[in-house]
Amino acid sequence: MKLLITGSPGIGKTTLLKEIIEQAGNISFAGFYTQEIRDHRGKREGFQIVSLDGVTDIFASVHYKTLKRVSKYGVDIKKFESVAIPSLQKGIEEGQFLVIDEIGKMELFSKKFKQLLVDIFRRKYLNLIGVVMRYPNRFVKELIEKPDVEVFNLTRANYKEIPKEILGKILRENL
């Protein structure tokens, strides 16, 4: 089972993902989420990656002068990979429910991450909950069109129903 959440920027996809993990009881999760970094005025300066076992690093910033860029953010692929890859590999080895936030433009600069995604989505027995870019490119489109993938489009109107539906699926799968 692969459950993916998409929606407009700022709609609450990461918040929803974290709430589902918190409410899932005794299910063991491995993976990562990303969160915005804001300055003292509240202006967004970058993004941090946080593994579910507590490893963090800043992988995108307005201060990074890298060749890989999304909008005003330079992306440090090595910092992203140093957190994302080990956390997902550990989850695969231990048979945990995988968490990926996000499969988006910044993250997909990593060839290692893309290859790991191909492997994860190929394995039928691996369970996953994650966030995926709203307008998928060819690579993401191929992932989300696999038969065991379900995509939930989060909106303000369905924000209360979607977590219940996803949580129900996760709990039924892990009975």
C-alpha positions in Angstrom: 0.0 0.0 0.0 1.4 3.4 -1.1 -0.6 6.4 0.1 0.3 9.8 -1.2 -1.0 13.2 -0.3 -0.9 16.1 -2.8 -2.4 19.6 -2.7 -1.6 23.3 -3.0 1.4 24.8 -1.2 0.6 25.7 2.4 -2.6 23.5 2.6 -1.1 21.5 5.4 0.2 18.3 3.8 3.2 17.9 6.1 1.1 18.8 9.2 -1.5 16.1 8.1 1.2 13.6 7.6 2.7 14.2 11.1 -0.8 14.0 12.6 -1.5 10.6 11.0 1.8 9.2 12.2 1.0 10.4 15.7 -2.4 8.8 15.7 -1.3 5.5 14.2 -0.7 3.9 17.5 1.9 1.1 17.7 2.8 1.2 14.0 6.5 1.6 13.4 7.5 4.3 10.9 10.8 5.3 9.3 11.6 8.0 6.9 11.6 11.8 6.9 9.6 15.0 6.6 10.6 18.5 5.6 9.8 21.7 7.2 10.2 25.4 6.4 12.9 27.6 8.0 11.8 31.1 8.6 13.7 34.2 9.7 12.8 36.4 12.6 10.3 38.3 10.4 8.6 35.2 9.3 10.1 35.2 5.8 10.9 31.7 4.4 14.6 31.2 4.1 14.9 27.5 3.3 14.0 23.9 4.2 15.1 21.4 6.8 14.9 17.6 6.5 14.1 15.7 9.7 14.3 11.9 9.9 11.8 10.2 12.2 14.7 9.1 14.3 15.8 12.7 14.9 18.6 13.4 12.4 18.2 16.9 10.9 20.0 19.1 8.3 19.2 22.2 6.2 19.1 21.0 2.6 17.8 24.1 0.8 18.4 27.7 1.6 18.4 31.2 0.1 22.0 31.4 1.3 23.3 28.3 -0.6 25.1 29.1 -3.8 24.6 25.8 -5.5 23.9 24.9 -9.2 20.7 23.0 -8.2 18.1 25.6 -7.5 14.3 25.8 -7.1 13.1 29.3 -7.2 15.4 31.3 -4.8 16.6 28.2 -3.0 19.9 26.5 -3.5 19.7 22.8 -2.9 22.4 20.8 -1.2 21.8 17.3 -2.5 24.5 15.7 -0.2 22.8 17.1 2.9 19.4 15.8 1.7 20.8 12.4 0.9 22.7 12.1 4.3 19.3 12.2 6.1 16.8 10.8 3.6 18.6 7.7 2.3 19.7 6.1 5.6 16.3 6.7 7.2 14.5 5.0 4.3 17.0 2.2 4.0 16.7 1.4 7.7 12.9 1.4 7.3 13.1 -1.0 4.4 15.5 -3.4 6.3 13.3 -3.3 9.4 10.0 -3.6 7.5 8.7 -0.4 8.9 6.0 1.8 7.4 7.9 4.3 5.2 7.3 8.1 5.4 8.4 10.4 2.6 7.8 14.1 2.7 8.2 15.1 0.0 8.6 13.7 -3.5 9.1 17.1 -5.1 11.4 19.2 -7.3 14.1 19.8 -4.6 14.3 16.2 -3.5 14.3 14.8 -7.1 17.6 16.5 -7.8 19.1 13.4 -6.0 19.7 10.5 -8.3 20.2 8.2 -5.3 16.8 9.2 -3.9 15.1 8.7 -7.3 16.7 5.2 -7.6 15.6 4.4 -4.0 12.0 5.5 -4.9 12.0 3.2 -7.9 13.0 0.4 -5.7 10.4 1.2 -3.0 7.6 1.6 -5.5 8.5 -1.7 -7.1 8.2 -3.6 -3.9 4.6 -4.7 -3.3 5.0 -5.5 0.4 6.4 -2.1 1.4 3.9 0.3 2.9 4.4 4.0 2.4 2.7 7.3 3.3 4.1 10.4 1.7 3.6 13.8 0.1 4.0 14.2 -3.7 4.3 17.3 -5.8 1.0 18.7 -7.1 1.9 18.7 -10.7 3.9 15.6 -11.3 6.7 15.3 -13.9 7.2 12.1 -15.9 9.1 10.4 -13.2 6.5 11.0 -10.5 3.7 10.3 -12.9 5.1 6.8 -13.4 5.3 6.2 -9.7 1.8 7.4 -8.9 0.2 5.4 -11.7 1.3 2.1 -10.2 -1.7 -0.2 -9.2 -0.9 -0.1 -5.4 -0.7 3.7 -5.2 -3.5 5.9 -4.0 -3.3 9.7 -4.2 -5.3 12.0 -2.0 -5.8 15.6 -3.1 -5.9 17.6 0.1 -8.1 20.8 0.0 -9.6 23.0 2.7 -13.0 21.4 2.1 -11.8 17.8 2.8 -9.0 18.5 5.3 -11.0 16.8 8.2 -12.1 13.7 6.2 -8.8 12.8 4.4 -6.8 12.0 7.6 -9.6 9.7 8.9 -9.7 7.9 5.6 -5.9 7.5 5.4 -5.6 6.5 9.0 -8.3 3.9 8.5 -6.4 2.3 5.6 -3.2 2.2 7.5 -4.8 0.6 10.6 -6.6 -2.0 8.5 -3.4 -2.9 6.6 -1.5 -3.4 9.9 -4.0 -5.5 11.8 
